[in-house]
Amino acid sequence: MRQPEMTEADVCAFLEFVASIGVEIWLDGGWAVDAWLGGQTRPHADVDIVIESKDLTALVDALRESGYDDVTRDDTRAWNFVLGDRDGHEVDFHVIDPGPDGTGIYGPPPPEFIFPADSLTAVTDLCGRKVRAIPPHRLVEFHTGYEPDADDRADVLALCERFDIAVPPQYRLDM
């Protein structure tokens, strides 16, 4: 397997594949950022997706049939895992169950995280199609609470500038 990389063309092909099997997902992570920014702004090792547990088997089975297999990671869990192919395409799964109030419950009880309802309602454009994606203000929020790397910094600062979002303290250079 070569170094993982998901280019815009790769993500467009992946989105087409997902649509062809009738599964709905949300873009998360770096590709959600780039979807909101209008296209690829930096290299990506993978595409992060949020998917409801009811759709998980269909997408995993279809990807396995297409040559994807488990990518070994220390943090692999039933609700967060990566599949990759021999060409270096990786999909990072974040599996949720819908909450009664429109939230997304991530992980078994007690949940590891709850996606707020408004994080699962936004739509933007990528690859000439409408795609569901975690919205900018939630992407910024989800990038806090840990030590950011250079990609996190670039993503958060670009979203804050484009969407007039307050820069979180840990990303401010004047502190």
Secondary structure, 3 states (H helix, E strand, C coil): CCCCCCCHHHHHHHHHHHHHCCCCCEEEHHHHHHHHHCCCCCCCCCEEEEEEHHHHHHHHHHHHHCCCEECCCCCCECCEEEEECCCCCEEEEEEEEECCCCCEEECCCCCCEEECHHHHCCEEEECCEEEEECCHHHHHHHCCCCCCCHHHHHHHHHHHHHHCCCCCHHHCCCC
